[in-house]
């Protein structure tokens, strides 16, 4: 959301954590848990979002 606020865009990347640690020489005390791309959003290639179910179909609110 922070990237979107500044005109950027992100996307998660699938990766092999052991290979990343090997290639970047990351110490065994650290775990690589997520990688994302970060780029300037290309507004002219935006696509409208598809159908989304209404939230109340899968979320139940309980008042206390």
PDBQT receptor file of N, H, CA, C and O in Angstrom, charges set to zero:
ATOM      1  N   UNK A   1       0.819  -1.173   0.000  1.00  0.00    +0.000 N 
ATOM      2  CA  UNK A   1       0.000   0.000   0.000  1.00  0.00    +0.000 C 
ATOM      3  C   UNK A   1       0.874   1.251   0.000  1.00  0.00    +0.000 C 
ATOM      4  O   UNK A   1       0.521   2.269  -0.596  1.00  0.00    +0.000 OA
ATOM      5  N   UNK A   2       1.998   1.164   0.665  1.00  0.00    +0.000 N 
ATOM      6  H   UNK A   2       2.285   0.338   1.149  1.00  0.00    +0.000 HD
ATOM      7  CA  UNK A   2       2.897   2.318   0.676  1.00  0.00    +0.000 C 
ATOM      8  C   UNK A   2       3.425   2.596  -0.723  1.00  0.00    +0.000 C 
ATOM      9  O   UNK A   2       3.552   3.754  -1.119  1.00  0.00    +0.000 OA
ATOM     10  N   UNK A   3       3.732   1.542  -1.474  1.00  0.00    +0.000 N 
ATOM     11  H   UNK A   3       3.629   0.601  -1.152  1.00  0.00    +0.000 HD
ATOM     12  CA  UNK A   3       4.209   1.725  -2.852  1.00  0.00    +0.000 C 
ATOM     13  C   UNK A   3       3.115   2.345  -3.712  1.00  0.00    +0.000 C 
ATOM     14  O   UNK A   3       3.383   3.264  -4.487  1.00  0.00    +0.000 OA
ATOM     15  N   UNK A   4       1.882   1.851  -3.584  1.00  0.00    +0.000 N 
ATOM     16  H   UNK A   4       1.664   1.104  -2.955  1.00  0.00    +0.000 HD
ATOM     17  CA  UNK A   4       0.761   2.397  -4.354  1.00  0.00    +0.000 C 
ATOM     18  C   UNK A   4       0.560   3.875  -4.051  1.00  0.00    +0.000 C 
ATOM     19  O   UNK A   4       0.292   4.672  -4.950  1.00  0.00    +0.000 OA
ATOM     20  N   UNK A   5       0.692   4.231  -2.782  1.00  0.00    +0.000 N 
ATOM     21  H   UNK A   5       0.911   3.584  -2.052  1.00  0.00    +0.000 HD
ATOM     22  CA  UNK A   5       0.514   5.627  -2.373  1.00  0.00    +0.000 C 
ATOM     23  C   UNK A   5       1.521   6.543  -3.056  1.00  0.00    +0.000 C 
ATOM     24  O   UNK A   5       1.240   7.718  -3.294  1.00  0.00    +0.000 OA
ATOM     25  N   UNK A   6       2.697   6.002  -3.371  1.00  0.00    +0.000 N 
ATOM     26  H   UNK A   6       2.926   5.048  -3.177  1.00  0.00    +0.000 HD
ATOM     27  CA  UNK A   6       3.745   6.805  -3.996  1.00  0.00    +0.000 C 
ATOM     28  C   UNK A   6       3.838   6.574  -5.504  1.00  0.00    +0.000 C 
ATOM     29  O   UNK A   6       4.825   6.962  -6.131  1.00  0.00    +0.000 OA
ATOM     30  N   UNK A   7       2.792   5.929  -6.104  1.00  0.00    +0.000 N 
ATOM     31  H   UNK A   7       1.990   5.614  -5.595  1.00  0.00    +0.000 HD
ATOM     32  CA  UNK A   7       2.776   5.727  -7.553  1.00  0.00    +0.000 C 
ATOM     33  C   UNK A   7       3.502   4.487  -8.016  1.00  0.00    +0.000 C 
ATOM     34  O   UNK A   7       3.793   4.344  -9.203  1.00  0.00    +0.000 OA
ATOM     35  N   UNK A   8       3.795   3.594  -7.101  1.00  0.00    +0.000 N 
ATOM     36  H   UNK A   8       3.558   3.710  -6.136  1.00  0.00    +0.000 HD
ATOM     37  CA  UNK A   8       4.511   2.373  -7.451  1.00  0.00    +0.000 C 
ATOM     38  C   UNK A   8       3.593   1.172  -7.492  1.00  0.00    +0.000 C 
ATOM     39  O   UNK A   8       2.382   1.298  -7.315  1.00  0.00    +0.000 OA
ATOM     40  N   UNK A   9       4.171   0.008  -7.726  1.00  0.00    +0.000 N 
ATOM     41  H   UNK A   9       5.155  -0.095  -7.870  1.00  0.00    +0.000 HD
ATOM     42  CA  UNK A   9       3.426  -1.231  -7.742  1.00  0.00    +0.000 C 
ATOM     43  C   UNK A   9       4.347  -2.336  -7.258  1.00  0.00    +0.000 C 
ATOM     44  O   UNK A   9       5.566  -2.226  -7.392  1.00  0.00    +0.000 OA
ATOM     45  N   UNK A  10       3.783  -3.399  -6.697  1.00  0.00    +0.000 N 
ATOM     46  H   UNK A  10       2.793  -3.488  -6.588  1.00  0.00    +0.000 HD
ATOM     47  CA  UNK A  10       4.567  -4.516  -6.186  1.00  0.00    +0.000 C 
ATOM     48  C   UNK A  10       3.954  -5.836  -6.631  1.00  0.00    +0.000 C 
ATOM     49  O   UNK A  10       2.801  -5.894  -7.057  1.00  0.00    +0.000 OA
ATOM     50  N   UNK A  11       4.751  -6.894  -6.524  1.00  0.00    +0.000 N 
ATOM     51  H   UNK A  11       5.688  -6.848  -6.178  1.00  0.00    +0.000 HD
ATOM     52  CA  UNK A  11       4.274  -8.228  -6.849  1.00  0.00    +0.000 C 
ATOM     53  C   UNK A  11       5.167  -9.222  -6.104  1.00  0.00    +0.000 C 
ATOM     54  O   UNK A  11       6.389  -9.075  -6.121  1.00  0.00    +0.000 OA
ATOM     55  N   UNK A  12       4.577 -10.243  -5.443  1.00  0.00    +0.000 N 
ATOM     56  H   UNK A  12       3.584 -10.363  -5.428  1.00  0.00    +0.000 HD
ATOM     57  CA  UNK A  12       5.407 -11.245  -4.774  1.00  0.00    +0.000 C 
ATOM     58  C   UNK A  12       6.137 -12.116  -5.793  1.00  0.00    +0.000 C 
ATOM     59  O   UNK A  12       5.670 -12.294  -6.918  1.00  0.00    +0.000 OA
ATOM     60  N   UNK A  13       7.279 -12.653  -5.391  1.00  0.00    +0.000 N 
ATOM     61  H   UNK A  13       7.658 -12.509  -4.477  1.00  0.00    +0.000 HD
ATOM     62  CA  UNK A  13       8.095 -13.489  -6.264  1.00  0.00    +0.000 C 
ATOM     63  C   UNK A  13       8.242 -14.868  -5.630  1.00  0.00    +0.000 C 
ATOM     64  O   UNK A  13       8.525 -14.970  -4.436  1.00  0.00    +0.000 OA
ATOM     65  N   UNK A  14       8.054 -15.933  -6.415  1.00  0.00    +0.000 N 
ATOM     66  H   UNK A  14       7.825 -15.850  -7.385  1.00  0.00    +0.000 HD
ATOM     67  CA  UNK A  14       8.352 -17.287  -5.947  1.00  0.00    +0.000 C 
ATOM     68  C   UNK A  14       9.858 -17.490  -6.054  1.00  0.00    +0.000 C 
ATOM     69  O   UNK A  14      10.474 -17.080  -7.038  1.00  0.00    +0.000 OA
ATOM     70  N   UNK A  15      10.449 -18.120  -5.045  1.00  0.00    +0.000 N 
ATOM     71  H   UNK A  15       9.949 -18.453  -4.246  1.00  0.00    +0.000 HD
ATOM     72  CA  UNK A  15      11.894 -18.287  -5.046  1.00  0.00    +0.000 C 
ATOM     73  C   UNK A  15      12.295 -19.460  -4.169  1.00  0.00    +0.000 C 
ATOM     74  O   UNK A  15      11.498 -19.956  -3.373  1.00  0.00    +0.000 OA
ATOM     75  N   UNK A  16      13.525 -19.892  -4.324  1.00  0.00    +0.000 N 
ATOM     76  H   UNK A  16      14.172 -19.489  -4.971  1.00  0.00    +0.000 HD
ATOM     77  CA  UNK A  16      14.111 -20.943  -3.491  1.00  0.00    +0.000 C 
ATOM     78  C   UNK A  16      14.935 -20.244  -2.412  1.00  0.00    +0.000 C 
ATOM     79  O   UNK A  16      15.991 -19.691  -2.720  1.00  0.00    +0.000 OA
ATOM     80  N   UNK A  17      14.485 -20.253  -1.157  1.00  0.00    +0.000 N 
ATOM     81  H   UNK A  17      13.628 -20.703  -0.907  1.00  0.00    +0.000 HD
ATOM     82  CA  UNK A  17      15.192 -19.524  -0.102  1.00  0.00    +0.000 C 
ATOM     83  C   UNK A  17      16.644 -19.969   0.080  1.00  0.00    +0.000 C 
ATOM     84  O   UNK A  17      17.512 -19.144   0.368  1.00  0.00    +0.000 OA
ATOM     85  N   UNK A  18      16.908 -21.240  -0.082  1.00  0.00    +0.000 N 
ATOM     86  H   UNK A  18      16.203 -21.910  -0.316  1.00  0.00    +0.000 HD
ATOM     87  CA  UNK A  18      18.288 -21.714   0.084  1.00  0.00    +0.000 C 
ATOM     88  C   UNK A  18      19.195 -21.181  -1.020  1.00  0.00    +0.000 C 
ATOM     89  O   UNK A  18      20.343 -20.815  -0.770  1.00  0.00    +0.000 OA
ATOM     90  N   UNK A  19      18.672 -21.142  -2.237  1.00  0.00    +0.000 N 
ATOM     91  H   UNK A  19      17.739 -21.439  -2.440  1.00  0.00    +0.000 HD
ATOM     92  CA  UNK A  19      19.458 -20.622  -3.365  1.00  0.00    +0.000 C 
ATOM     93  C   UNK A  19      19.726 -19.128  -3.189  1.00  0.00    +0.000 C 
ATOM     94  O   UNK A  19      20.828 -18.661  -3.474  1.00  0.00    +0.000 OA
ATOM     95  N   UNK A  20      18.729 -18.379  -2.723  1.00  0.00    +0.000 N 
ATOM     96  H   UNK A  20      17.833 -18.759  -2.492  1.00  0.00    +0.000 HD
ATOM     97  CA  UNK A  20      18.908 -16.941  -2.489  1.00  0.00    +0.000 C 
ATOM     98  C   UNK A  20      20.004 -16.724  -1.451  1.00  0.00    +0.000 C 
ATOM     99  O   UNK A  20      20.872 -15.870  -1.634  1.00  0.00    +0.000 OA
ATOM    100  N   UNK A  21      19.968 -17.491  -0.365  1.00  0.00    +0.000 N 
ATOM    101  H   UNK A  21      19.262 -18.184  -0.217  1.00  0.00    +0.000 HD
ATOM    102  CA  UNK A  21      20.990 -17.349   0.685  1.00  0.00    +0.000 C 
ATOM    103  C   UNK A  21      22.377 -17.667   0.131  1.00  0.00    +0.000 C 
ATOM    104  O   UNK A  21      23.360 -17.014   0.482  1.00  0.00    +0.000 OA
ATOM    105  N   UNK A  22      22.444 -18.677  -0.740  1.00  0.00    +0.000 N 
ATOM    106  H   UNK A  22      21.646 -19.207  -1.025  1.00  0.00    +0.000 HD
ATOM    107  CA  UNK A  22      23.728 -19.067  -1.329  1.00  0.00    +0.000 C 
ATOM    108  C   UNK A  22      24.258 -17.981  -2.275  1.00  0.00    +0.000 C 
ATOM    109  O   UNK A  22      25.417 -17.579  -2.175  1.00  0.00    +0.000 OA
ATOM    110  N   UNK A  23      23.409 -17.514  -3.186  1.00  0.00    +0.000 N 
ATOM    111  H   UNK A  23      22.468 -17.841  -3.267  1.00  0.00    +0.000 HD
ATOM    112  CA  UNK A  23      23.825 -16.531  -4.189  1.00  0.00    +0.000 C 
ATOM    113  C   UNK A  23      24.216 -15.203  -3.543  1.00  0.00    +0.000 C 
ATOM    114  O   UNK A  23      25.200 -14.580  -3.942  1.00  0.00    +0.000 OA
ATOM    115  N   UNK A  24      23.443 -14.774  -2.543  1.00  0.00    +0.000 N 
ATOM    116  H   UNK A  24      22.644 -15.280  -2.219  1.00  0.00    +0.000 HD
ATOM    117  CA  UNK A  24      23.714 -13.478  -1.906  1.00  0.00    +0.000 C 
ATOM    118  C   UNK A  24      24.563 -13.591  -0.648  1.00  0.00    +0.000 C 
ATOM    119  O   UNK A  24      24.784 -12.606   0.056  1.00  0.00    +0.000 OA
ATOM    120  N   UNK A  25      25.045 -14.821  -0.369  1.00  0.00    +0.000 N 
ATOM    121  H   UNK A  25      24.866 -15.621  -0.941  1.00  0.00    +0.000 HD
ATOM    122  CA  UNK A  25      25.923 -15.050   0.778  1.00  0.00    +0.000 C 
ATOM    123  C   UNK A  25      25.293 -14.537   2.083  1.00  0.00    +0.000 C 
ATOM    124  O   UNK A  25      25.913 -13.779   2.830  1.00  0.00    +0.000 OA
ATOM    125  N   UNK A  26      24.060 -14.964   2.338  1.00  0.00    +0.000 N 
ATOM    126  H   UNK A  26      23.557 -15.580   1.732  1.00  0.00    +0.000 HD
ATOM    127  CA  UNK A  26      23.330 -14.543   3.533  1.00  0.00    +0.000 C 
ATOM    128  C   UNK A  26      23.626 -15.535   4.658  1.00  0.00    +0.000 C 
ATOM    129  O   UNK A  26      23.559 -16.747   4.454  1.00  0.00    +0.000 OA
ATOM    130  N   UNK A  27      23.948 -15.029   5.818  1.00  0.00    +0.000 N 
ATOM    131  H   UNK A  27      24.002 -14.044   5.983  1.00  0.00    +0.000 HD
ATOM    132  CA  UNK A  27      24.296 -15.836   6.980  1.00  0.00    +0.000 C 
ATOM    133  C   UNK A  27      23.173 -16.797   7.357  1.00  0.00    +0.000 C 
ATOM    134  O   UNK A  27      21.997 -16.508   7.137  1.00  0.00    +0.000 OA
ATOM    135  N   UNK A  28      23.548 -17.944   7.927  1.00  0.00    +0.000 N 
ATOM    136  H   UNK A  28      24.504 -18.178   8.105  1.00  0.00    +0.000 HD
ATOM    137  CA  UNK A  28      22.583 -18.948   8.370  1.00  0.00    +0.000 C 
ATOM    138  C   UNK A  28      21.668 -18.436   9.481  1.00  0.00    +0.000 C 
ATOM    139  O   UNK A  28      20.608 -19.014   9.718  1.00  0.00    +0.000 OA
ATOM    140  N   UNK A  29      22.056 -17.376  10.154  1.00  0.00    +0.000 N 
ATOM    141  H   UNK A  29      22.918 -16.906   9.961  1.00  0.00    +0.000 HD
ATOM    142  CA  UNK A  29      21.215 -16.849  11.243  1.00  0.00    +0.000 C 
ATOM    143  C   UNK A  29      19.978 -16.124  10.719  1.00  0.00    +0.000 C 
ATOM    144  O   UNK A  29      19.084 -15.785  11.495  1.00  0.00    +0.000 OA
ATOM    145  N   UNK A  30      19.920 -15.882   9.406  1.00  0.00    +0.000 N 
ATOM    146  H   UNK A  30      20.646 -16.157   8.775  1.00  0.00    +0.000 HD
ATOM    147  CA  UNK A  30      18.786 -15.186   8.804  1.00  0.00    +0.000 C 
ATOM    148  C   UNK A  30      17.957 -16.124   7.936  1.00  0.00    +0.000 C 
ATOM    149  O   UNK A  30      18.483 -17.079   7.363  1.00  0.00    +0.000 OA
ATOM    150  N   UNK A  31      16.678 -15.852   7.845  1.00  0.00    +0.000 N 
ATOM    151  H   UNK A  31      16.251 -15.076   8.311  1.00  0.00    +0.000 HD
ATOM    152  CA  UNK A  31      15.779 -16.592   6.964  1.00  0.00    +0.000 C 
ATOM    153  C   UNK A  31      15.211 -15.642   5.922  1.00  0.00    +0.000 C 
ATOM    154  O   UNK A  31      14.771 -14.543   6.257  1.00  0.00    +0.000 OA
ATOM    155  N   UNK A  32      15.218 -16.054   4.677  1.00  0.00    +0.000 N 
ATOM    156  H   UNK A  32      15.575 -16.947   4.405  1.00  0.00    +0.000 HD
ATOM    157  CA  UNK A  32      14.608 -15.270   3.607  1.00  0.00    +0.000 C 
ATOM    158  C   UNK A  32      13.149 -15.718   3.551  1.00  0.00    +0.000 C 
ATOM    159  O   UNK A  32      12.865 -16.868   3.217  1.00  0.00    +0.000 OA
ATOM    160  N   UNK A  33      12.227 -14.817   3.875  1.00  0.00    +0.000 N 
ATOM    161  H   UNK A  33      12.458 -13.883   4.146  1.00  0.00    +0.000 HD
ATOM    162  CA  UNK A  33      10.824 -15.208   3.957  1.00  0.00    +0.000 C 
ATOM    163  C   UNK A  33       9.956 -14.635   2.841  1.00  0.00    +0.000 C 
ATOM    164  O   UNK A  33       8.886 -15.171   2.554  1.00  0.00    +0.000 OA
ATOM    165  N   UNK A  34      10.405 -13.557   2.212  1.00  0.00    +0.000 N 
ATOM    166  H   UNK A  34      11.275 -13.122   2.446  1.00  0.00    +0.000 HD
ATOM    167  CA  UNK A  34       9.601 -12.985   1.133  1.00  0.00    +0.000 C 
ATOM    168  C   UNK A  34      10.460 -12.106   0.243  1.00  0.00    +0.000 C 
ATOM    169  O   UNK A  34      11.376 -11.424   0.704  1.00  0.00    +0.000 OA
ATOM    170  N   UNK A  35      10.144 -12.138  -1.030  1.00  0.00    +0.000 N 
ATOM    171  H   UNK A  35       9.400 -12.691  -1.404  1.00  0.00    +0.000 HD
ATOM    172  CA  UNK A  35      10.770 -11.227  -1.984  1.00  0.00    +0.000 C 
ATOM    173  C   UNK A  35       9.656 -10.593  -2.803  1.00  0.00    +0.000 C 
ATOM    174  O   UNK A  35       8.686 -11.256  -3.168  1.00  0.00    +0.000 OA
ATOM    175  N   UNK A  36       9.801  -9.326  -3.082  1.00  0.00    +0.000 N 
ATOM    176  H   UNK A  36      10.589  -8.787  -2.784  1.00  0.00    +0.000 HD
ATOM    177  CA  UNK A  36       8.813  -8.641  -3.912  1.00  0.00    +0.000 C 
ATOM    178  C   UNK A  36       9.525  -7.784  -4.949  1.00  0.00    +0.000 C 
ATOM    179  O   UNK A  36      10.646  -7.323  -4.735  1.00  0.00    +0.000 OA
ATOM    180  N   UNK A  37       8.850  -7.579  -6.076  1.00  0.00    +0.000 N 
ATOM    181  H   UNK A  37       7.939  -7.953  -6.250  1.00  0.00    +0.000 HD
ATOM    182  CA  UNK A  37       9.332  -6.618  -7.051  1.00  0.00    +0.000 C 
ATOM    183  C   UNK A  37       8.758  -5.261  -6.659  1.00  0.00    +0.000 C 
ATOM    184  O   UNK A  37       7.693  -5.183  -6.047  1.00  0.00    +0.000 OA
ATOM    185  N   UNK A  38       9.447  -4.227  -7.005  1.00  0.00    +0.000 N 
ATOM    186  H   UNK A  38      10.312  -4.291  -7.502  1.00  0.00    +0.000 HD
ATOM    187  CA  UNK A  38       8.982  -2.870  -6.751  1.00  0.00    +0.000 C 
ATOM    188  C   UNK A  38       9.296  -2.057  -7.997  1.00  0.00    +0.000 C 
ATOM    189  O   UNK A  38      10.443  -2.004  -8.441  1.00  0.00    +0.000 OA
ATOM    190  N   UNK A  39       8.273  -1.426  -8.558  1.00  0.00    +0.000 N 
ATOM    191  H   UNK A  39       7.341  -1.469  -8.197  1.00  0.00    +0.000 HD
ATOM    192  CA  UNK A  39       8.472  -0.650  -9.783  1.00  0.00    +0.000 C 
ATOM    193  C   UNK A  39       7.477   0.487  -9.852  1.00  0.00    +0.000 C 
ATOM    194  O   UNK A  39       6.530   0.549  -9.068  1.00  0.00    +0.000 OA
ATOM    195  N   UNK A  40       7.695   1.374 -10.782  1.00  0.00    +0.000 N 
ATOM    196  H   UNK A  40       8.465   1.324 -11.419  1.00  0.00    +0.000 HD
ATOM    197  CA  UNK A  40       6.766   2.458 -11.050  1.00  0.00    +0.000 C 
ATOM    198  C   UNK A  40       5.558   1.856 -11.748  1.00  0.00    +0.000 C 
ATOM    199  O   UNK A  40       5.715   1.065 -12.678  1.00  0.00    +0.000 OA
ATOM    200  N   UNK A  41       4.343   2.222 -11.311  1.00  0.00    +0.000 N 
ATOM    201  H   UNK A  41       4.216   2.865 -10.556  1.00  0.00    +0.000 HD
ATOM    202  CA  UNK A  41       3.146   1.666 -11.925  1.00  0.00    +0.000 C 
ATOM    203  C   UNK A  41       2.942   2.232 -13.324  1.00  0.00    +0.000 C 
ATOM    204  O   UNK A  41       3.062   3.437 -13.547  1.00  0.00    +0.000 OA
ATOM    205  N   UNK A  42       2.630   1.342 -14.261  1.00  0.00    +0.000 N 
ATOM    206  H   UNK A  42       2.532   0.363 -14.080  1.00  0.00    +0.000 HD
ATOM    207  CA  UNK A  42       2.337   1.743 -15.629  1.00  0.00    +0.000 C 
ATOM    208  C   UNK A  42       0.819   1.893 -15.733  1.00  0.00    +0.000 C 
ATOM    209  O   UNK A  42       0.108   0.919 -15.979  1.00  0.00    +0.000 OA
ATOM    210  N   UNK A  43       0.338   3.101 -15.547  1.00  0.00    +0.000 N 
ATOM    211  H   UNK A  43       0.915   3.892 -15.346  1.00  0.00    +0.000 HD
ATOM    212  CA  UNK A  43      -1.087   3.373 -15.432  1.00  0.00    +0.000 C 
ATOM    213  C   UNK A  43      -1.866   2.983 -16.682  1.00  0.00    +0.000 C 
ATOM    214  O   UNK A  43      -2.997   2.510 -16.574  1.00  0.00    +0.000 OA
ATOM    215  N   UNK A  44      -1.287   3.172 -17.866  1.00  0.00    +0.000 N 
ATOM    216  H   UNK A  44      -0.368   3.556 -17.954  1.00  0.00    +0.000 HD
ATOM    217  CA  UNK A  44      -2.027   2.868 -19.100  1.00  0.00    +0.000 C 
ATOM    218  C   UNK A  44      -2.248   1.369 -19.309  1.00  0.00    +0.000 C 
ATOM    219  O   UNK A  44      -3.030   0.990 -20.181  1.00  0.00    +0.000 OA
ATOM    220  N   UNK A  45      -1.582   0.504 -18.535  1.00  0.00    +0.000 N 
ATOM    221  H   UNK A  45      -0.947   0.811 -17.827  1.00  0.00    +0.000 HD
ATOM    222  CA  UNK A  45      -1.812  -0.939 -18.681  1.00  0.00    +0.000 C 
ATOM    223  C   UNK A  45      -2.689  -1.489 -17.550  1.00  0.00    +0.000 C 
ATOM    224  O   UNK A  45      -2.825  -2.705 -17.414  1.00  0.00    +0.000 OA
ATOM    225  N   UNK A  46      -3.276  -0.619 -16.749  1.00  0.00    +0.000 N 
ATOM    226  H   UNK A  46      -3.165   0.369 -16.859  1.00  0.00    +0.000 HD
ATOM    227  CA  UNK A  46      -4.179  -1.051 -15.678  1.00  0.00    +0.000 C 
ATOM    228  C   UNK A  46      -5.387  -1.759 -16.249  1.00  0.00    +0.000 C 
ATOM    229  O   UNK A  46      -5.928  -1.350 -17.276  1.00  0.00    +0.000 OA
ATOM    230  N   UNK A  47      -5.810  -2.821 -15.586  1.00  0.00    +0.000 N 
ATOM    231  H   UNK A  47      -5.370  -3.153 -14.751  1.00  0.00    +0.000 HD
ATOM    232  CA  UNK A  47      -7.006  -3.547 -16.003  1.00  0.00    +0.000 C 
ATOM    233  C   UNK A  47      -8.043  -3.416 -14.899  1.00  0.00    +0.000 C 
ATOM    234  O   UNK A  47      -7.696  -3.416 -13.718  1.00  0.00    +0.000 OA
ATOM    235  N   UNK A  48      -9.315  -3.306 -15.272  1.00  0.00    +0.000 N 
ATOM    236  H   UNK A  48      -9.597  -3.307 -16.232  1.00  0.00    +0.000 HD
ATOM    237  CA  UNK A  48     -10.335  -3.234 -14.230  1.00  0.00    +0.000 C 
ATOM    238  C   UNK A  48     -10.399  -4.541 -13.448  1.00  0.00    +0.000 C 
ATOM    239  O   UNK A  48     -10.188  -5.622 -13.997  1.00  0.00    +0.000 OA
ATOM    240  N   UNK A  49     -10.690  -4.423 -12.176  1.00  0.00    +0.000 N 
ATOM    241  H   UNK A  49     -10.861  -3.544 -11.729  1.00  0.00    +0.000 HD
ATOM    242  CA  UNK A  49     -10.794  -5.617 -11.334  1.00  0.00    +0.000 C 
ATOM    243  C   UNK A  49     -12.009  -6.434 -11.743  1.00  0.00    +0.000 C 
ATOM    244  O   UNK A  49     -13.036  -5.889 -12.146  1.00  0.00    +0.000 OA
ATOM    245  N   UNK A  50     -11.878  -7.727 -11.634  1.00  0.00    +0.000 N 
ATOM    246  H   UNK A  50     -11.044  -8.170 -11.306  1.00  0.00    +0.000 HD
ATOM    247  CA  UNK A  50     -12.986  -8.624 -11.923  1.00  0.00    +0.000 C 
ATOM    248  C   UNK A  50     -14.002  -8.625 -10.788  1.00  0.00    +0.000 C 
ATOM    249  O   UNK A  50     -13.904  -7.848  -9.838  1.00  0.00    +0.000 OA
ATOM    250  N   UNK A  51     -14.962  -9.501 -10.910  1.00  0.00    +0.000 N 
ATOM    251  H   UNK A  51     -15.041 -10.132 -11.682  1.00  0.00    +0.000 HD
ATOM    252  CA  UNK A  51     -16.020  -9.625  -9.913  1.00  0.00    +0.000 C 
ATOM    253  C   UNK A  51     -15.433  -9.965  -8.547  1.00  0.00    +0.000 C 
ATOM    254  O   UNK A  51     -14.533 -10.799  -8.444  1.00  0.00    +0.000 OA
ATOM    255  N   UNK A  52     -15.937  -9.327  -7.512  1.00  0.00    +0.000 N 
ATOM    256  H   UNK A  52     -16.667  -8.649  -7.596  1.00  0.00    +0.000 HD
ATOM    257  CA  UNK A  52     -15.547  -9.651  -6.142  1.00  0.00    +0.000 C 
ATOM    258  C   UNK A  52     -16.799  -9.988  -5.356  1.00  0.00    +0.000 C 
ATOM    259  O   UNK A  52     -17.801  -9.275  -5.427  1.00  0.00    +0.000 OA
ATOM    260  N   UNK A  53     -16.737 -11.072  -4.611  1.00  0.00    +0.000 N 
ATOM    261  H   UNK A  53     -15.923 -11.651  -4.554  1.00  0.00    +0.000 HD
ATOM    262  CA  UNK A  53     -17.869 -11.446  -3.768  1.00  0.00    +0.000 C 
ATOM    263  C   UNK A  53     -18.078 -10.388  -2.704  1.00  0.00    +0.000 C 
ATOM    264  O   UNK A  53     -17.120  -9.776  -2.232  1.00  0.00    +0.000 OA
ATOM    265  N   UNK A  54     -19.336 -10.170  -2.324  1.00  0.00    +0.000 N 
ATOM    266  H   UNK A  54     -20.114 -10.667  -2.707  1.00  0.00    +0.000 HD
ATOM    267  CA  UNK A  54     -19.583  -9.252  -1.210  1.00  0.00    +0.000 C 
ATOM    268  C   UNK A  54     -18.971  -9.806   0.076  1.00  0.00    +0.000 C 
ATOM    269  O   UNK A  54     -19.044 -11.007   0.335  1.00  0.00    +0.000 OA
ATOM    270  N   UNK A  55     -18.383  -8.952   0.861  1.00  0.00    +0.000 N 
ATOM    271  H   UNK A  55     -18.323  -7.976   0.652  1.00  0.00    +0.000 HD
ATOM    272  CA  UNK A  55     -17.697  -9.363   2.090  1.00  0.00    +0.000 C 
ATOM    273  C   UNK A  55     -18.621 -10.174   3.001  1.00  0.00    +0.000 C 
ATOM    274  O   UNK A  55     -18.177 -11.142   3.619  1.00  0.00    +0.000 OA
ATOM    275  N   UNK A  56     -19.887  -9.797   3.092  1.00  0.00    +0.000 N 
ATOM    276  H   UNK A  56     -20.248  -9.011   2.590  1.00  0.00    +0.000 HD
ATOM    277  CA  UNK A  56     -20.784 -10.497   4.012  1.00  0.00    +0.000 C 
ATOM    278  C   UNK A  56     -21.059 -11.947   3.604  1.00  0.00    +0.000 C 
ATOM    279  O   UNK A  56     -21.691 -12.680   4.365  1.00  0.00    +0.000 OA
ATOM    280  N   UNK A  57     -20.606 -12.377   2.432  1.00  0.00    +0.000 N 
ATOM    281  H   UNK A  57     -20.093 -11.782   1.813  1.00  0.00    +0.000 HD
ATOM    282  CA  UNK A  57     -20.746 -13.779   2.050  1.00  0.00    +0.000 C 
ATOM    283  C   UNK A  57     -19.725 -14.664   2.750  1.00  0.00    +0.000 C 
ATOM    284  O   UNK A  57     -19.948 -15.868   2.876  1.00  0.00    +0.000 OA
ATOM    285  N   UNK A  58     -18.616 -14.103   3.208  1.00  0.00    +0.000 N 
ATOM    286  H   UNK A  58     -18.435 -13.125   3.106  1.00  0.00    +0.000 HD
ATOM    287  CA  UNK A  58     -17.594 -14.939   3.836  1.00  0.00    +0.000 C 
ATOM    288  C   UNK A  58     -17.035 -14.372   5.135  1.00  0.00    +0.000 C 
ATOM    289  O   UNK A  58     -16.107 -14.949   5.702  1.00  0.00    +0.000 OA
ATOM    290  N   UNK A  59     -17.574 -13.256   5.619  1.00  0.00    +0.000 N 
ATOM    291  H   UNK A  59     -18.327 -12.787   5.159  1.00  0.00    +0.000 HD
ATOM    292  CA  UNK A  59     -17.148 -12.674   6.894  1.00  0.00    +0.000 C 
ATOM    293  C   UNK A  59     -18.377 -12.483   7.772  1.00  0.00    +0.000 C 
ATOM    294  O   UNK A  59     -19.410 -11.979   7.330  1.00  0.00    +0.000 OA
ATOM    295  N   UNK A  60     -18.241 -12.895   9.014  1.00  0.00    +0.000 N 
ATOM    296  H   UNK A  60     -17.403 -13.304   9.373  1.00  0.00    +0.000 HD
ATOM    297  CA  UNK A  60     -19.314 -12.708   9.986  1.00  0.00    +0.000 C 
ATOM    298  C   UNK A  60     -18.817 -11.768  11.076  1.00  0.00    +0.000 C 
ATOM    299  O   UNK A  60     -17.774 -12.007  11.684  1.00  0.00    +0.000 OA
ATOM    300  N   UNK A  61     -19.562 -10.708  11.318  1.00  0.00    +0.000 N 
ATOM    301  H   UNK A  61     -20.410 -10.513  10.825  1.00  0.00    +0.000 HD
ATOM    302  CA  UNK A  61     -19.201  -9.760  12.366  1.00  0.00    +0.000 C 
ATOM    303  C   UNK A  61     -19.982 -10.107  13.629  1.00  0.00    +0.000 C 
ATOM    304  O   UNK A  61     -21.196 -10.301  13.584  1.00  0.00    +0.000 OA
ATOM    305  N   UNK A  62     -19.287 -10.183  14.739  1.00  0.00    +0.000 N 
ATOM    306  H   UNK A  62     -18.300 -10.026  14.776  1.00  0.00    +0.000 HD
ATOM    307  CA  UNK A  62     -19.901 -10.500  16.026  1.00  0.00    +0.000 C 
ATOM    308  C   UNK A  62     -19.769  -9.281  16.919  1.00  0.00    +0.000 C 
ATOM    309  O   UNK A  62     -18.659  -8.827  17.195  1.00  0.00    +0.000 OA
ATOM    310  N   UNK A  63     -20.879  -8.756  17.364  1.00  0.00    +0.000 N 
ATOM    311  H   UNK A  63     -21.781  -9.125  17.140  1.00  0.00    +0.000 HD
ATOM    312  CA  UNK A  63     -20.805  -7.586  18.256  1.00  0.00    +0.000 C 
ATOM    313  C   UNK A  63     -20.663  -8.067  19.698  1.00  0.00    +0.000 C 
ATOM    314  O   UNK A  63     -21.233  -9.085  20.090  1.00  0.00    +0.000 OA
ATOM    315  N   UNK A  64     -19.894  -7.318  20.472  1.00  0.00    +0.000 N 
ATOM    316  H   UNK A  64     -19.431  -6.491  20.153  1.00  0.00    +0.000 HD
ATOM    317  CA  UNK A  64     -19.651  -7.734  21.851  1.00  0.00    +0.000 C 
ATOM    318  C   UNK A  64     -20.566  -7.040  22.822  1.00  0.00    +0.000 C 
ATOM    319  O   UNK A  64     -20.487  -7.282  24.026  1.00  0.00    +0.000 OA
TER     320      UNK A  64
